[in-house]
Amino acid sequence: MKKGNNVKETTKTTAPCGCVVEGEVRKTVRSEKEKHYIDGRLNRVIGQLGGVKRMIDEDRYCEDVLMQLSAIDSAVKSISTYILEQHMRGCVVRDIKAGEDGSVDEVLMLFKRFMH
């Protein structure tokens, strides 16, 4: 980008793991296959949430609703675990090999969030 007039120069770097850094914006570029896999799992969760909404509208028994919510919780945790695993196998390993430990701090923070 052009310097001056309050326009910052940005650099773009792409790592083998799919991480892209443009200035201060970080992205993870995923393959179409991986996007399709994650989308399928997310769509299932969205469908389950719609089912729970219908259950509430139909005054279904609390235990039945809670069982469905428990299944949704497990499905979301499974998606989170998958994405975290991909992050660790790609981005974190790359950074450690490069001698950078910022990703380790990031993962530790993520673990703390998942534990609560």
N, C-alpha and C positions, 0 to 999 in steps of 0.2 A: 504494500500500500504506500501511497504517497505520504511523506512526512510533512508536517506543518499544518496550519489551520486546525489545530487540536485533533488531528487524525493520527492515531497510533499505528505504527508499523507492526504488522502481525506476521508471525512465522507459523508455518504449518509443518508438523512432523507426524509421520505415520509409522507405527511400530508393527512388527510382524504379527503381533497378537490381535491387531485390528483397532488398537487405541489410536485416536487422532487427537492431537493437541493443536488448537489454533489460538494463539495468544493465551488467554486464560480460560478458554472454553475447551472442555474435554468431552470426547465422544468415543463410543465404541462402535465400530463398523462391524456388523454381523453379516454372515452369509445368508442368502435367501433361505437355505435349508434350516439354519438355526432360527431365523425369524419365524419361519413357518411352524417350527416345533414350539417355540415360546408362544406364538399367537394361538395355536391350538389349545395349549394348556390354559392360557388366559381366557379364551372364549368359553372353555368348560367352566371356569370359575364364575364368569359373568352369567352363564346360564344357571349355575347353582344359586347365585344371588337372586336372580329373577324368581327362581323356584321358592326361595325363602320368603321373598316379598309376597308371592301368591299365598303361601302358607299363612302368613300374618293376616292378609286380607280375608282369608277363609276361616280365621279363628282356629287354626290347628293347634293341637296340644303342645304345650311348652317343650316337653321332652323331645318330640319329633322335630321341632324347630331347632332346638339346641344340638341335636344330632347332626342335622344338616349344616349348621354353623361350624361344628367341629370338623366336619369333612372339608368345608371351605377353608378353614384355618390350616388344615394339613396340606391342602392343595397349594395354597399361597406359600407356605413354608417350603414346599418342595420346589416351586419355581424359584424362590429366593436362593435356596441352596444350589440349584443348578447354575444360576447366574453368578453366584459367589465362587463356585468351583471353576467356572470358565475364567473368571477374573484372576483367580489365584494361579491357574495353570498358564495363563497368558501374560497379563500385565505385571503381576507381582513377580513372577519368575524372571521376566525380562528385566525389571528394575533391579532385582537382587544381583543378577549376573552383571549388570552395568555398575554395580557398587552403590546404588541409590536405595535408601531404606524408607523413603517417604511412603511407598505403597504398603510397607509392613505396618506403619502407624495407622494408615487408612483401614487396613484389614482388622487391626486390633479394635479400632473404633466401631467397625461394623459388627464384630463379634459381641461387643458390649451392648449394642442396640438389639441384636437378635436374642440375647439372653434375658432381656426384660420384656 
